[in-house]
Amino acid sequence: MSSDGCGKEDLQEDIRMDSGIESYISIVTSEEPREPTSDSIGPRDKFSTGEERLDSAYTSSSITVESLSDIVEGCTISSAEDVQAKMPELSKQENLLTTITEDGDTLLHLAIIHEDIFISQELIQLFPKEALDIQNNLYQSPLHLATYLNLKHVVTMLMKKGASLELQDQDGNTPLHVACQHGQLECVTEMTRDLPPSSLAPVLQTQNWRGLTCLHLSALNKQHHIMKLLMKKKADLNIQEGTAGKTALHLAVELHDMTLVKLLLKEGANVDAPMFNGCTPLHLAVGRQDAQIADLLCQFGADKMLRNMEDETALDLADGNNDILALFPFDDIQILGKSVKSF
């Protein structure tokens, strides 16, 4: 049996390596928050160490949510014609708004961390566009945090104000990666709503530091609705992840996700796409003894005789599985120039 990842004995290692994506970096370094879901009901648990993130360079005491309100109320939005006359005052106000904590957080980061939507929206209006893309020490922008916490209305305001969708956090994830990984469908919708496919393409092609694109993360986490949305936005179904060259179809096969395999094939994914080691989705299905998915791939025209870099066809990996062997017509196999069927 091959040691290149096509065989069934490699399944457990593959799942650990490729679908065990580490959860998104904790907003609070001493505690990892519970993963939010879009259908959760009731208020989300607050971070137990949230106040530790509110250390301020302004005073010796910590900023609280209440004092954030005081700061925001003390700021005003200057009209364009007043800018010249109020330059010193405006500069002082902007310095206040963009001052960062020892963790690299601005007031907007802190308001989002505390899930205070009203203050977040006020700050978004006050912040100059450039300040919306300030990244903290974990390289998280306000849009990263709002997406992770599934704050749809904050995401909407940030996008309308022109926040960048291309910034990557310390794991290489853009805000769209974060939304795809955690199933934040509404955030994905808001981030992609007004962007044409040509503008969205660079983000959809971006790989995080594990070599995964938004499409790969959606596939690994079985986010079918997000996959459909990305397909409408012309995501490349055959893009390969950076470590083994797997497409979304390879990942769906590995996860035995029949629904996603069907979806990808119907949308035109390459049924014979090779990994870096030459394994096709059919190699993976047969190696994992998944007769149903192997049959489906064959129905969509998978080439049963393609060889990987170990010179193995999918048939070589069938390993006596009669259900899978039944998929291979023996009249394709010749001995001494004659088909098996002739003997």
CORWOSUL-V713793 format. One record per residue. N is the residue number from 1. PSI is psi in degrees with one decimal (NA if undefined). NEAR is the number of other ideal C-beta (glycine too) atoms within 8 Angstrom. D_FIRST is the distance of its C-alpha to the first C-alpha in whole Angstrom. Layout:
BEGIN
n: <N/N>
psi: <PSI/PSI>
near: <NEAR/NEAR>
d_first: <D_FIRST/D_FIRST>
END
This chain:
BEGIN
n: <1/2/3/4/5/6/7/8/9/10/11/12/13/14/15/16/17/18/19/20/21/22/23/24/25/26/27/28/29/30/31/32/33/34/35/36/37/38/39/40/41/42/43/44/45/46/47/48/49/50/51/52/53/54/55/56/57/58/59/60/61/62/63/64/65/66/67/68/69/70/71/72/73/74/75/76/77/78/79/80/81/82/83/84/85/86/87/88/89/90/91/92/93/94/95/96/97/98/99/100/101/102/103/104/105/106/107/108/109/110/111/112/113/114/115/116/117/118/119/120/121/122/123/124/125/126/127/128/129/130/131/132/133/134/135/136/137/138/139/140/141/142/143/144/145/146/147/148/149/150/151/152/153/154/155/156/157/158/159/160/161/162/163/164/165/166/167/168/169/170/171/172/173/174/175/176/177/178/179/180/181/182/183/184/185/186/187/188/189/190/191/192/193/194/195/196/197/198/199/200/201/202/203/204/205/206/207/208/209/210/211/212/213/214/215/216/217/218/219/220/221/222/223/224/225/226/227/228/229/230/231/232/233/234/235/236/237/238/239/240/241/242/243/244/245/246/247/248/249/250/251/252/253/254/255/256/257/258/259/260/261/262/263/264/265/266/267/268/269/270/271/272/273/274/275/276/277/278/279/280/281/282/283/284/285/286/287/288/289/290/291/292/293/294/295/296/297/298/299/300/301/302/303/304/305/306/307/308/309/310/311/312/313/314/315/316/317/318/319/320/321/322/323/324/325/326/327/328/329/330/331/332/333/334/335/336/337/338/339/340/341/342/343>
psi: <146.1/151.6/18.7/8.2/0.3/-28.9/163.6/-25.2/-12.3/-0.4/-50.7/-40.7/-39.7/-43.5/-39.8/-42.5/-36.6/-27.4/-5.7/54.5/129.7/142.2/152.7/143.6/135.1/134.9/-35.4/120.8/-25.3/-4.4/134.7/123.7/158.4/138.4/124.1/154.7/151.9/-19.1/16.5/149.9/138.0/169.4/145.4/147.6/134.9/156.0/130.2/-26.0/23.7/-40.3/-26.4/-24.5/-1.4/14.8/133.3/148.6/-7.4/-50.0/178.9/-13.7/164.0/146.4/139.2/172.4/-38.0/-42.1/-26.0/-40.9/-43.3/-42.3/-44.4/-40.9/-25.4/-4.9/148.5/159.9/118.4/140.1/161.7/-38.7/-17.7/-5.5/-47.7/-43.7/-28.6/27.0/-49.0/-43.0/-41.6/-42.0/-40.4/-42.0/-44.4/-36.5/-39.0/-46.3/-30.9/5.2/139.5/156.0/177.9/-17.8/0.7/8.5/138.2/176.2/-34.8/-43.0/-47.1/-41.0/-39.4/-42.1/-37.3/3.7/35.2/95.3/-41.2/-50.8/-38.3/-44.9/-37.4/-43.8/-37.4/-37.7/-37.1/-33.8/136.7/154.1/-42.5/-32.5/-17.7/-19.6/13.1/131.3/139.4/-168.8/-17.6/11.1/26.0/128.9/167.1/-34.4/-36.9/-48.1/-44.0/-36.8/-46.7/-39.1/1.9/41.9/83.9/-45.1/-34.2/-41.6/-44.3/-46.3/-40.4/-41.8/-41.2/-31.2/-9.4/21.7/144.2/136.9/-4.4/-9.4/140.6/138.2/-171.2/-12.4/2.9/7.8/132.8/167.9/-33.7/-36.3/-45.2/-45.9/-40.7/-37.9/-37.7/6.8/31.3/77.3/-43.0/-37.6/-40.3/-43.5/-46.3/-38.3/-26.5/-6.7/-50.9/10.8/125.7/157.2/-36.3/-34.9/-28.6/-21.6/-45.2/-36.4/-42.0/-23.5/-9.8/131.8/140.0/-175.0/-9.5/5.0/15.3/135.4/176.6/-39.1/-41.3/-42.9/-39.1/-41.4/-45.4/-31.5/12.2/42.8/78.8/-38.6/-38.8/-38.4/-45.1/-40.9/-42.4/-34.8/-39.0/-28.5/14.7/34.7/142.5/110.4/-19.9/9.9/138.9/141.1/160.7/-7.0/-41.9/-5.0/22.8/141.9/175.3/-33.0/-42.1/-44.6/-41.2/-39.6/-45.4/-34.2/3.0/35.7/84.6/-41.2/-45.0/-36.5/-46.7/-46.1/-46.9/-42.0/-41.4/-28.2/0.8/16.3/145.6/111.9/-21.6/20.0/127.7/144.7/179.8/-26.6/7.4/-5.5/132.5/170.2/-33.6/-40.0/-45.9/-43.2/-45.0/-43.4/-26.2/11.3/32.7/89.4/-36.9/-48.5/-37.5/-41.7/-43.0/-43.5/-39.4/-37.5/-30.0/16.1/20.3/136.5/112.5/-12.2/7.1/142.1/142.5/-171.7/-12.6/9.5/31.3/137.7/170.9/-35.2/-37.7/-24.1/-2.3/-31.6/46.7/8.2/107.5/-35.9/-38.1/-39.9/-30.2/-17.7/-15.4/114.9/121.9/-12.5/-5.3/-13.9/130.1/140.4/124.1/36.4/0.2/146.0/153.3/-33.3/-24.4/-16.4/NA>
near: <7/11/7/11/11/14/11/10/5/11/10/6/7/11/11/8/7/13/10/7/10/5/5/11/8/8/11/13/5/5/9/4/10/5/7/12/8/9/4/7/3/4/3/9/6/7/11/6/9/11/7/8/14/11/9/10/6/6/4/2/5/7/12/8/9/6/8/15/9/8/11/12/6/5/10/4/6/9/6/5/5/8/10/6/5/9/8/6/8/10/8/8/11/10/8/10/14/10/10/10/11/5/10/11/11/14/13/14/14/14/13/15/14/10/9/10/9/6/12/16/11/9/13/14/8/10/13/6/8/5/12/17/10/12/10/12/5/12/10/12/15/16/15/13/13/15/16/11/11/12/12/9/8/14/15/9/11/13/14/6/11/7/11/9/12/8/13/10/15/7/11/11/12/13/16/14/15/15/15/17/13/13/11/13/12/9/14/14/9/11/14/10/7/3/10/5/8/5/7/12/9/8/11/14/9/13/11/13/6/11/8/12/13/14/15/13/15/14/15/13/11/8/12/9/7/13/15/9/12/14/10/6/11/8/10/8/14/8/12/10/16/7/8/9/10/11/15/15/15/13/15/12/16/14/12/8/10/9/7/14/15/9/11/13/13/6/8/5/12/8/13/10/13/10/14/7/12/13/13/16/15/16/15/13/13/15/14/11/9/10/10/7/12/14/9/12/15/11/6/8/6/12/8/12/7/13/7/16/6/10/5/11/9/16/10/6/15/11/7/5/10/6/7/12/10/6/10/11/4/8/7/9/7/8/7/4/4/8/9/10/6/5/5>
d_first: <0/4/7/9/10/9/6/9/9/10/13/15/15/16/18/20/20/21/23/24/27/30/33/36/38/40/44/45/44/44/43/40/42/41/39/41/41/43/44/45/49/51/52/49/49/50/49/50/51/52/55/53/52/56/57/60/61/64/66/65/64/61/61/61/60/64/65/62/65/68/66/65/69/70/68/70/68/70/71/71/74/75/72/75/77/75/73/73/73/70/68/69/67/64/64/64/61/59/59/56/55/54/50/51/52/55/57/55/52/54/55/52/50/53/52/56/56/60/60/56/58/61/60/58/61/62/60/60/57/55/55/53/50/51/48/48/46/43/43/44/47/49/47/43/45/47/44/42/45/45/49/49/52/52/49/51/54/52/51/54/55/53/50/47/44/42/43/40/40/38/35/35/36/39/41/39/35/37/38/35/33/36/37/40/41/44/44/41/44/47/45/44/47/49/47/46/43/44/45/42/39/39/38/36/34/34/31/32/31/27/27/28/30/32/30/27/29/31/27/26/29/29/32/33/37/36/33/36/39/37/36/39/40/38/35/32/29/27/27/24/24/25/22/18/20/20/23/24/22/19/21/22/19/17/21/21/24/25/29/28/25/28/30/28/28/31/32/31/27/25/23/21/21/18/17/18/14/15/13/16/17/15/12/13/14/12/9/12/13/17/18/22/20/18/21/24/22/22/26/26/25/21/20/17/17/16/13/12/12/9/11/9/11/11/12/8/7/10/9/13/14/18/19/16/16/20/20/19/22/21/24/22/20/23/23/26/27/27/26/24/27/29/28>
END
